[in-house]
Amino acid sequence: MQKSKLIIYLIIACVSFIYTACIGPSLVQKTENKTVPTSFNNLKDTVNSAKTKWKDFFTDPNLIALIDSSLKKNQELNIILQEITIAKNEVRVRKGAYIPFVGIGVGAGVTKTPKYTSQGASDAVNNITPGQIVPEILPNYAFGLGVSWEVDIWKKLRNAKNSAMAKYLSSVEGKNFMVTHLISEIATNYYELIALDNQLEILKENIKIYQNSLEIVKLQKQAAKVTELAVRRFEAEMLKTQSRQYYIMQQITETENRINFLLGRFPQPVTRSSTSFSNLKPDTIYEGIPSQLLQNRPDIKQAELDLVASKLDVKAAKANFYPSLIINSGVGYQAFNPTYLINPQSLIYSIAGNLVAPLINRNAIKANYYSANSKQIQAVYNYERAILKAHIEVINQLSNINNLKQSYNLKEKQVQALNESINISTNLFKSARADYMEVLLTQRDALEAKIELIETKKLQMNARVSVYKALGGGWK
């Protein structure tokens, strides 16, 4: 009767122990908000340029070759590829944690038992085998298998493995985002490079115009129609334009080397086609609808996978409050003489199970649990921020494309008008009907307008690249 009561008391104590151990602290919960506007510009056409492969989006064969080379040799991208391998190996580690660990071992040793101990006194009067006493120094040989297994009752190990898998997939999306960024950066620098080529060509053409104007002014001075001041002003403007060439040439060198760095190669000339830059027409961009950003933008998908991983980490951290069931077992042979080792009587085996739960001083477990929850809340904010950032980037670039188009059309008309003004002012100056300053200022304004026109064309092409990246294109 007393024995039954003792068993009952032990059961009650164990249940109370487990219940107390399983009570975890309460946390503040936060759910992510995936709501996005229904359209970008009141249009709900689902055709989206982000689905276009980058080799189809770009048409310049030289640019395509540069991008293709960078995707193989860029150091930063290759570093990220190694991070993906590391994340993949972490999945294998986590997966192996909830599979039984099996090990094989062999051992050999000797033991000397003191005579004046219970074990020593027993060995002195007993025989190992008939007629053979236990030696004072006893050898020991053994080999066998050992198994250790933590039974994943609360899915702690599986949640950790699933979290590692989500982080691995997140690293893949991080690589995709790096690819879009790399392609965008190469294309931007490429368009800047050919724009600089065109600006340099414009400077050279204007130097010829200044030289011709300088010769005219010199003739006018000889005819006493202008003073030496006019000659010096034209000469100074020509020297200023000649000096400006070297500033452009330095920019060309630096831009080339930015591209070379992205391609993972030492400085060398960048193959390009600059002659048709002014004739480039930015193709129409189809923005689709905002909800497509959640599937097309790698950084949003990465943030979403990080959020999934953080939620699993919270579950895994919470499982640390629950009892852990660990089973240990082993089987093998053990004997004092190798000749007896492979013998049924030398067989040794064991099996044991331990149910352990934290009871006192659980501060470390609580701290890990609170940290996991805080990281999960951070992941929610990061995910929502990624969505908001993507939407704003698209809106900004769509507006940029429209405004640059209007600006380019006006600047094109400005250049045309100033080109005509150069001829008019030069003819008027020859006939003494215009001041030399009018000719000089007209030529200066025409030069600046041409430079600005090329700059606007570059901004147009870069805006097209930027909106393609903002929509999530480039990684396919």
Stockholm file with secondary structure:
# STOCKHOLM 1.0

chainA/1-476         MQKSKLIIYLIIACVSFIYTACIGPSLVQKTENKTVPTSFNNLKDTVNSAKTKWKDFFTDPNLIALIDSSLKKNQELNIILQEITIAKNEVRVRKGAYIPFVGIGVGAGVTKTPKYTSQGASDAVNNITPGQIVPEILPNYAFGLGVSWEVDIWKKLRNAKNSAMAKYLSSVEGKNFMVTHLISEIATNYYELIALDNQLEILKENIKIYQNSLEIVKLQKQAAKVTELAVRRFEAEMLKTQSRQYYIMQQITETENRINFLLGRFPQPVTRSSTSFSNLKPDTIYEGIPSQLLQNRPDIKQAELDLVASKLDVKAAKANFYPSLIINSGVGYQAFNPTYLINPQSLIYSIAGNLVAPLINRNAIKANYYSANSKQIQAVYNYERAILKAHIEVINQLSNINNLKQSYNLKEKQVQALNESINISTNLFKSARADYMEVLLTQRDALEAKIELIETKKLQMNARVSVYKALGGGWK
#=GR chainA/1-476 SS CHHHHHHHHHHHHHHHHHHHHHCCCCCCCCCCCCCCCSCSSSCCCCCBGGGSCHHHHCCCHHHHHHHHHHHHHCHHHHHHHHHHHHHHHHHHHHHHHTSCEEEEEEEEEEEECCTTSHHHHHHHHCEEETTEECCSEEEEEEEEEEEEEEECTTSHHHHHHHHHHHHHHHHHHHHHHHHHHHHHHHHHHHHHHHHHHHHHHHHHHHHHHHHHHHHHHHHHHHTTSSCHHHHHHHHHHHHHHHHHHHHHHHHHHHHHHHHHHHTTCCSCCCCCCCTTGGGCCCCCCCBCCGGGHHHHCHHHHHHHHHHHHHHHHHHHHHGGGSCEEEEEEEEEEEESSGGGTSSGGGEEEEEEEEEECCCSCCHHHHHHHHHHHHHHHHHHHHHHHHHHHHHHHHHHHHHHHHHHHHHHHHHHHHHHHHHHHHHHHHHHHHTTSSCHHHHHHHHHHHHHHHHHHHHHHHHHHHHHHHHHHHTTCSCC
#=GC SS_cons         CHHHHHHHHHHHHHHHHHHHHHCCCCCCCCCCCCCCCSCSSSCCCCCBGGGSCHHHHCCCHHHHHHHHHHHHHCHHHHHHHHHHHHHHHHHHHHHHHTSCEEEEEEEEEEEECCTTSHHHHHHHHCEEETTEECCSEEEEEEEEEEEEEEECTTSHHHHHHHHHHHHHHHHHHHHHHHHHHHHHHHHHHHHHHHHHHHHHHHHHHHHHHHHHHHHHHHHHHHTTSSCHHHHHHHHHHHHHHHHHHHHHHHHHHHHHHHHHHHTTCCSCCCCCCCTTGGGCCCCCCCBCCGGGHHHHCHHHHHHHHHHHHHHHHHHHHHGGGSCEEEEEEEEEEEESSGGGTSSGGGEEEEEEEEEECCCSCCHHHHHHHHHHHHHHHHHHHHHHHHHHHHHHHHHHHHHHHHHHHHHHHHHHHHHHHHHHHHHHHHHHHHTTSSCHHHHHHHHHHHHHHHHHHHHHHHHHHHHHHHHHHHTTCSCC
//
